[in-house]
Amino acid sequence: MRKFLLYFSVIALIISTSCNNELRRIEKSNNFEKKLAYADKLFQKKKYNTAQTLYQDLLQVYKGTEKFEGLYYNYAYCSYYVKDYVQAAFHFKNYLDIFPNSPRAMEIDYMQAYCYYKQSPKVSLDQTNTMKAIAAMQTFVNNYPNAEKAPEANLVIELCRRKLEKKEFTSAELYYNLGFYKAAGIAFKNLMRNYPDSDKSDGYKIMAIRAYYNYAKNSVEDKQKERYETVITEYMDFADHYPNSKLKADAEKFYTLAQNNIKSLDNEQNKAKSNQ
């Protein structure tokens, strides 16, 4: 067994050395046709890093020739397959700029958008690439509504929107937890406005009501009545839009509290007037 493993290792080393020697000869060669053929062979074998190096050497050689499009197509995909999505997006866009009428234009348009999606980071980080992915995928769907990739593009858009929604929720929740209740109320209302079809929309409305209630409760007395009235307005809007929500009882609780607090404030104000 040990002899077999040793034999196998020696054979693998010989093959590897032979391949490395061949690569070095190809890299130094001025036979560009042979170099391109070898790069294509490496690409087919999924040796993308090495293929990319050879393609890069050939870009200027074949620019403006009939072989350039196929070369640049593979070159762009090399970046994608080695997960360099920044470079891949750049090269896919550049491909479309150079070959706008290519039969591959629809495919490359999708790939450029998909590279933005692959760069989309976790929720806590900046979501610029997520927004770029949405915009690019929407453009793709608009341009190719019947494309085979259109359902996948719509799915990517939905996944990106969920991520942006979650990020907005996290920010709104942070405002609330830090006691910035007015900012929290505004943020939760913006969530509803930005994602009207969300299945969490009634939950956002409850959080807005809760935030405005706490904002009123912690305000100076002269401002409390006006701000409790905002809670009542928000509740009426909740009852109108979500009559069957499982959260309706929670909304009613804040509505009742706000009404009672307004009555107490009115009573205190009337007492103060009668004592004058």
N, C-alpha and C positions, 0 to 999 in steps of 0.2 A: 504493500500500500504506500509506504513511504517512498519507494523507488518510483512508483507511478506518479505521485504528487510532484516529486523532483523533476521527472521527465516532462510533466505537463507545464511546470513553471519555466523550464528551460525553453520549451517550444513557444510559450507565450512571450518570453523575453525576446526570442529571435524575431517573432512576428512584429512585436512592438518596435524593435530596433529598425527592422526593415521598413516599417511604415514611416517612422521618424526620418529615416534617411531619404525616403522617397519624397516626403513633404519638404524637407530642406532643399532637395534638388529642384522641386517644382517652384518653390518660393524664389529661388535664385535664377530660375529660367526666364528667358525672354520670349519663350514660346507661349504667347498669351492664350492661344486656342487650347493648348494642353493644360494650362493653368486653370482656365475657365471650366474645362471638362472635369478636372480633378476637384475643383470647388463644388461643382454640381454633384459629383459622386459623394463627397463628404456630406453635403446637404441631405442627400437621399438617405445616407446612413445616420442622420441625426447628430452629426458631429458639428454642431452649429457654431461653436466658438472658432474652430479652425477654419471652417468654410467662410465665416464672416471676415476673417483676416485676409483670405485670398480675394474675396469679392471686393473688399475695400481697395486692394491694390489695383483692381481692374476697372474701377468706376470711371476714371478719367480716360482709360484706354478705349473703352467701348461707348462712352458717352456720345450720343448722336448717331449711333449705329442701330441696326435692327435688333441686335442682341441685347441692347441696354435694358429694355423693359423687363425681360425675363431675369436678367442679372439683378436689377434693382428690386424686383419683386422678391426674390430669394433673400437678398441682403436685408430687406425690411423685416422679413419673417425671422431671420436669424436673431435680430434684436428681441423680437417677441418671444421666441422659444427659449432664449437664455434669461427671460424675465426682466429685461431692461425695457420696461414699458414706456419710460420717458422717451428714449431713443426710438422705440418702435412707433409711438404715436407721431413723432416728428417725421419719420421716414414714410409712414403711410400717408400722411398729409402731403408730403413732398411728392410722393408717387402720383397722387391725384392732381397736383398742380402741373406735373410734367405730362401726365397721360390722362387728361380729363375725359377722353372718349374711349378709354380702354374697355374691353369687354369685362375686365376685372374691377371696374370702377365701383360697382355696387358692393362687392366683397370687401374691397379696401376701405370704402367709406364706413362699413360696419366695424372693421377691425380698428380703425382709428378711434371710433367712439368706444369700443370695448377696451382699448388700452387706457382710456381715462377711467373707466370703471375699475380696471385692475389696479389703478393707482389710488382708488378711493380708500382712505384710511379708517381706522376705528373711530367710533362716534365722538370721542373726546377731543379729537384733533381737528384742524382746519379742513373744511369740506369743499374747498375750491374745486378739486378734481371730481368730486361727486356731482357738483352743479354742472361742470363741464360735460360729464358723462350724460346727464339728463338732457342737456341742450343738444349734444351731438347725436344721441340716440333719437331724440324727437325729430331732428332734421332728417335723419335716415328714414324714419317711418313716414315722414311727410313726402320725402322724395321717392320712396319705394314702398307704398302702402301694401302692395301685394307680394312683396318679397318673402322668400322662405324664412328669412331671418327676422321678419317683422314681429312675430310673436315673442321671440327672444329679446328683441329690442324693447318691446313694451314691458316685458318682465324686468329687465334691467332698470328701466325707468321707475317701475313700482318699487323695486328693492332700494334704489337710491332715495326715492321720496320717503320711504319708511325710515331710512337712516337719518335724513334731515329732520324728519318729524321727531325722532327720538332725541336728536341733539337739541332741538328747540324745547322739547319737554324737560330735558335735563336742566337747561338754563332757567326755565320758568320755575321749576321745582327748587332750584338753588336760591332764587330770589325769595321764594316763600319761606324756605328753611332759615334764611338769614334775617327774616323779618322785614324784608322790603316788600310790603304787601301791595302797595299801589303798582309797583313795577311787575310784581307777580301777576296781579289781575290783568294788566295790559298784555303780558306775555302769554297767558293762557287764552285770552280772547284772540290774540294773533294766531295762536295754534289752530283755533277753530276756523278762523278765516282762511288760513293757508292750506288747511287739510280738511275741507268740509265733508269729505266722504269717509273720513277716518271712523273706524268702529269705536274709537275712544273719545269721540267728540263730546258726548254728554259728560264724560269724566272731566274733560278740560273745562267745561262750563261750570261744573260743581266746584272745581278748584278756583275758578275766577270768582264765583260767589263767596267762597270761603275766604279768599284773599281780600276781597272788598269788605267783607264783614269785619275781619281783623283790622283792616286799615281804618274803618270807622271807629271800632272799639278803642283803638289806641290813639285816636285823634284828640285834639283839644276840644273841649265841650262845645264851643261855638261852631265847630265844623262837623260834629257828629251827626246831627239830624240829616243834613244834606247827603252825607256819605252812607248813612243807613238807607236813605231813599234810593241810592244807587244799587244797593243789595236787592231791594224790592224790585227795581226795574230789571235787574239781571235775572231774578227768579221768574218774573213774568215772561221774559224771553225764553228761559229754560222750559217753562210749562207749555209755551206755544210750540217750540221746536221738538221737544222730547216728551210728549204726553205719556208715552208708554215706557219710559226709562225706568230701569230698576233702581236708579239713584234719585228718583223723584222725592222719596221720603226725606233724604238728606237735604235736598234743596228746600223742601217745605220747612224743615227745622230752622234753617237760617232765615227764611222768610218770616217765620213766627218770631224769632229772636229780634230781628230788625224792627218788626212792627211794635213789639213790646218795648223795645228801647226808645223808639220814637215817642210812644205814649208816655213813658217815664220822663223823657226830656221835656215834653209838652207840659206835663203836670208840674215839673220843677219850675218851668218858666212861668206858668200861671200863678204858682204860689209866690214866686218872687215878685210878680206884678201886684198881687193882692196885698203884699206886705209893704209896698212902697207908700 
